Amino acid sequence: MTEEPRICLNPATLSPPTGSPASPFYSWVVRRGPMVFLAGMSPYAQDKTLVGTTIGEQARQCFRNMAAAMAAAGGSIADVCSITIHVQATELQRDVYPEVNPVCHEVFGMAPPARVVIGGIALPRPSELVMISATAVLPG
């Protein structure tokens, strides 16, 4: 049995990862066989402008970026099996769930992935309120 190669993808639809183009510090997407691993999707547009000022608005942009990353891997956001939502806020029940739950419902409908929400995270920039990483399994 031949082992599947690990494929690193940095889709042009996302801003380039940190580091030089010849030597990025990470990949947005890593695929091995049907497994897809997504780095933390940030709330930035392709031109590196921050999208949104609330956790909900920023989460929506993170999911747009996730959909683009999944398309680059040959799948769709419907293939996402698990997400981890990293937020600066520490009062999850009060400040986070009311914002992200409706967005998750918009994106995944009645079949949401497994989810972990971790609060009190120092994100790369103070204006970033949320970052979302994911694991997916492609059909086939």
C-alpha positions in Angstrom: 0.0 0.0 0.0 1.4 3.4 -1.1 1.3 6.2 1.5 -0.4 9.3 0.3 1.8 12.4 0.1 1.3 15.4 2.3 0.2 18.3 0.1 0.5 21.9 1.3 -1.7 24.5 -0.3 -1.8 28.2 0.0 -4.8 29.3 -2.2 -4.5 32.5 -4.1 -8.0 33.4 -2.8 -6.4 33.9 0.7 -3.7 36.4 1.7 -0.3 34.8 1.7 0.8 33.1 4.9 3.4 34.8 7.1 7.0 34.6 5.9 8.4 35.0 2.5 6.6 33.4 -0.5 9.6 31.1 -1.0 9.6 30.0 2.7 6.2 30.6 4.5 6.1 29.8 8.2 2.9 27.7 7.8 0.4 26.5 5.2 -3.2 27.4 5.1 -4.2 23.9 4.0 -2.6 20.5 4.4 -4.1 17.6 2.7 -3.1 13.9 3.1 -5.4 11.5 1.4 -9.0 12.4 2.3 -7.9 14.3 5.4 -7.8 18.1 5.2 -6.3 20.2 8.0 -6.9 24.0 8.0 -4.8 26.6 9.8 -6.6 29.2 11.8 -8.7 31.1 9.4 -8.5 34.8 10.2 -11.1 37.5 9.6 -9.2 39.1 6.7 -10.1 39.6 3.1 -7.6 38.6 0.4 -6.2 42.2 0.4 -5.4 41.8 4.2 -8.1 44.2 5.3 -9.9 43.2 8.5 -13.6 42.3 7.9 -16.0 43.1 10.7 -15.9 44.6 14.1 -17.9 42.1 16.0 -17.2 38.4 16.8 -20.1 37.4 14.6 -19.0 39.5 11.6 -15.4 38.3 11.9 -16.5 34.7 12.3 -18.5 35.0 9.1 -15.3 36.1 7.2 -13.4 33.2 8.8 -15.9 30.8 7.4 -15.7 32.5 3.9 -12.0 31.9 4.1 -12.6 28.3 5.2 -14.8 27.7 2.2 -12.1 29.0 -0.1 -9.5 26.9 1.6 -11.7 23.8 1.3 -12.3 24.5 -2.4 -8.6 24.6 -2.9 -8.3 21.2 -1.3 -11.0 19.8 -3.6 -13.8 19.8 -1.1 -16.4 22.1 0.4 -17.2 23.5 3.8 -19.8 20.7 4.1 -16.8 18.3 4.4 -15.7 20.0 7.7 -16.0 17.6 10.6 -14.5 19.6 13.4 -13.8 23.3 14.2 -12.0 25.0 16.9 -13.0 28.6 17.5 -10.3 30.7 19.3 -11.5 34.0 20.8 -10.1 36.8 22.9 -13.2 37.1 25.0 -13.4 35.1 28.2 -17.1 35.3 28.9 -18.2 32.7 26.3 -21.9 32.4 27.4 -22.4 36.1 27.4 -20.1 37.4 24.6 -19.3 34.6 22.2 -22.1 32.0 21.8 -24.8 34.6 21.0 -22.5 35.9 18.2 -21.1 32.6 16.8 -24.0 30.2 17.1 -26.2 32.0 14.5 -23.2 32.2 12.1 -22.4 28.5 12.6 -26.1 27.8 11.9 -26.0 29.9 8.7 -22.9 28.0 7.5 -23.6 24.5 8.5 -27.4 24.3 9.0 -28.7 21.4 11.0 -25.6 19.3 10.6 -22.8 21.3 12.4 -19.4 19.9 12.9 -18.0 19.0 16.3 -16.9 22.2 17.9 -14.6 23.5 20.6 -14.6 27.2 21.7 -11.5 28.4 23.5 -11.6 31.8 25.2 -9.0 34.1 26.5 -6.7 33.6 23.5 -4.1 36.2 22.5 -4.7 36.4 18.8 -2.0 37.9 16.4 -3.5 41.4 16.4 -5.7 43.2 19.0 -8.4 43.9 16.4 -8.8 40.2 15.7 -11.6 38.8 17.9 -11.8 35.3 16.4 -9.8 32.7 14.5 -11.2 29.3 13.4 -9.3 26.2 12.6 -10.8 23.0 11.2 -10.3 19.4 10.2 -12.2 17.9 7.3 -12.6 14.5 5.5 -13.2 14.6 1.8 -15.8 12.1 0.4 -14.7 9.2 -1.7 
